[in-house]
Amino acid sequence: MTTKFMARIFTLLLAILLLSATACTAKEGDSWLKHIFSPSEDVEEEGPVAPQAQLTAKAMHYFDIGRYQLAEEEFKKIRDRYPFSPYATVAELRLADCKFYQGLYEEAVPLYQEFEDLHPTNEAIPYVIFQIGSCYYNLMDTADRDQTNTKRMIETYDRLIKRYPDCAFKIEAEKRILEGRALLAKHEWVVAHWYMRTDHLLQAVNRLERIVTLYPDTPIYYKAAKILAEKRPEVEKLKQVEAQEDQAPAPEEGKHWWNRIWPF
């Protein structure tokens, strides 16, 4: 057994211990996990190597060099063959990471969620929640499209910050929340603009009022507030007209019932 390979095994064993005992102390992204899982060439260890450790070393090698599909195959073997081994916990998390780094965000989300459900007290959970939010962040669409993923991203990062207020991912999460809120406000602006172009002023005003009420911390807020002020007289007139129409009696009202059904 080579010294280099044994060093990898020692580092992986250390990673498993740290996965259950390390607090959220990263400076950015999942760099702390990459640091923990990166094999070292300066550590020596002697003794027999378990098959699951060898598989994990192989999987981590593929992962470190960006061969995520090959890494995924090896991590699946570890998870399926040794489900009760500590190595399986590492494999479950890295399977989600493999999907994420391949850009398969919709496939990564349920894997991260499954890890959180299976290991709710694991110290990697802040990272896992951040990664779920990151999947939604990468799935966000333009302002004229559906904003479901934007809303899910904000909800996920809010959950992360509330649950782990001192987490190292907090700053980046807060930054992305602001981006998401700006995108939601812009979406309301796009819809409001469409209503104005199609002469649906009251519907447009409703959208502008949503921006003013819900997104006062976004750049679109000032544009929305300005248009609302400009359109206020016209809106009031429209509301008065609608109110008068609602109060006016129906054309048939006041006629005898016989006259209503017999016109002659």
N, C-alpha and C positions, 0 to 999 in steps of 0.2 A: 504494500500500500504506500503510495508516494506521499511525501510530506505535504505537497500542495493539495492533494485530495483530502488528506486528513484535516488540513486547515479549514477546508470548506465545510467538512462535517462538523468540526468544533464550532464554527461560526453559526451553522444552522441550529445546532443544539442551543446555543446562546440565544438565537432569535426566538425560539419557541418559549424559552423562559421569559424573555423580555416582552413577548406578545401578551403575556398575562400580568406583567408587573410594571410596564413602562407607562408613565403618564403622558398626556398630550403635550409635548414640548417642542414640536417642530417649528422651524422658522418660516417654512412655506410649503404648501402642497403636501405630498406624502414623502418628502425627502427623508424624514426620520425613519420610515419603514424601509426605504431603499437603502439607507445607511445600515440599518440593522441586518437586512437580508443580504447585503453585498459580501461575498466571500472575502476573507482576508488571507494573505499569503505569508503573514508574519507569525501565525500561531501554529503550534505543533501539538498533536494529541496522538496517543497510541492506544491500540486496542481494537477489537473486532468492530466492524461497521454493520449496523442493521440494514436489511434490504430497503426499508422505507427511507432510511437516511440517504442511501445511495440514490434512490429515485428522486428524493428531494434535492440532492446536490445537482443531479442532472437537470431537473426542472428549473432550478434557480439559475443554472448556467445559461439555459436557453432564454430565460426571462431577462437576465442581465444584458444579453447581447441583442435583445429586441426580437428574438424569434418566438413571438407570442403564441402562434399556433402550435408549435412543437412543445412549448412550455405547458400549454393548456392540456395537451394529450398526457403529459407526464403527471401533472397535478391531478387529473381525473383518475389516473391509476392509483395514486396515493389515497385520494379520498375514498375510492370504491374498495380498494383492497385492505386498507387499514383505517376504517371509519372511527375507531375508538382510540387511535393513536394521536398524540399531540401534533404529529406531522399533518394530520388531516385538517386541523384548524388552520395551519399555514396554507395548505392547499386550497381550502375553501375561499380564503380571502384572496389568494393570488389568482384563482380562477376568475373572480370578478375583475381583478386588475387586468388580466389578459384581455378580457372583452373590452374594457375601458380603453386600453392603449391601442387596440385595433380600431377604435372609433365606433364600436358596436355598443353605443350607449343604451339603447333600448333593451339589449340583452344583458348588459351589466347591472342595470337597476335591480331586477329581481334577485340576482346573485348577492349583491350587497345587502338587500333587505333580508334575504334568507340568513346571511351571516349574523345580522343584527338580531334576528329572531332567535337563532340558536345560541348565540353567545351575548346576551344583553349586558352582562357585566364585564365583558372583555375590555381591556384598556385600549384596544384598537377601534372601539366604537366611534369616538370623535372623528377619526379618519374616515371610517365607513360612511357616517352621515354626510361628511363633507363631500365624499366621492359621489354619493347619491345626488346631492345638490349639483355637483359638477356635471353629472350626466344630463340633468335637466338644463343646466346652463348651456351646454354644447348643443342641445336640441332646440333652443329658442329660435323662433322664426322672426321674420321681418314684421314691422308694425301693422301691415295690412293683412296679416294672416292670423290664424288662431293662436291665442296666447296661453293655452293650457299649460305648456311646459314652463313658461315664464312664471306663472302662478305657483306651480309645484316647486320650482327652484326657490322662490321666496319663502314658501312654507317650510321647506326642508332646512334652509339656512337659518330661519327663525327658530326652528326647533333645536338646531345645533347650538345657537348662541344662548338660548334660554336654559338648555340643559348643561352646557359646558361654557359658562361665561368667561372663564380664564383660558379657554382652549387657544392654541397657537393659530388655528385656522380662522379665528374670529375676524381679524382685520380683512382678510380676503373675502370672507363671507359677507361682511357688511358692505364692502365695495360692490360686490355682485348684486346684492339686494338693491342698492341704489340704481344700478344699471337696469335691473328688472323693473323697478318702479317707473323709471323714465320711459321704458319701452311700453309699459301698460298705459301710461299717460299719452304717449304718442299714438297708440292704437285708438284710444278714445278720440283723439284729435282727428285722426284719419276718418273715422266714422262720422264725427260731427261735420267735417268738411264735406263729406259726401251728401249728408242730409241738407246742408245749405245749398249745394249745387243743384239739388233736386227739389228745391222749394219746400222742404219740410223743416221749417224754422224751429218749431217747438221741440221736435225730436233732436235737432242739433243742439238746442239750448240745454236739453237734459244731459247730453254727453259732455258739454262744456262745464256744466255744473258739477258733474262727477269729477272732472279734472281738478276743479277748484277745491272741492271738498276732500277728495281722497289723495291727491298728489300735489300738495302745496310746495313740496321740496324738489320739484322737477322743473326743467327749463320751459316746458310747454305751459306751465301754470300761468305765466305772465301774458302769453298770447290769448289763452282762454279767458282770463279775467278781462282783458281789453275788449275782446269781441262781445262778451256778455254785457259790458257797460254800454257799448255802442248799439247793441240790439235790444236793450231793455225797453225803450219806448215802443218799438215795433212789436215786441213780445206782449207787452201789456195790452195793446190794441187787439192782438189776436185772441188773447185770453178773454177780453171783454166780449168780443164777437161770439166766441164759443159759448160763453155764459149766457148770452142773450138767446142764442139758438137753442140751448138746453131748456130755457124757461118758456120759450114760445109754445103755444098750444099746437097740438097736431092738427093738420088741415081738416080731418074728419070730425074733430072734437066739437061739440055743440050741436051737431045735427041729430035729428031723431034717428034711432036705430034703423027704422024702416027706410028712411032716406039714404042711409049709408049703404044698404044692401040693394036698394031699388032706385036707380039713378033717374027715373022718369017721374 
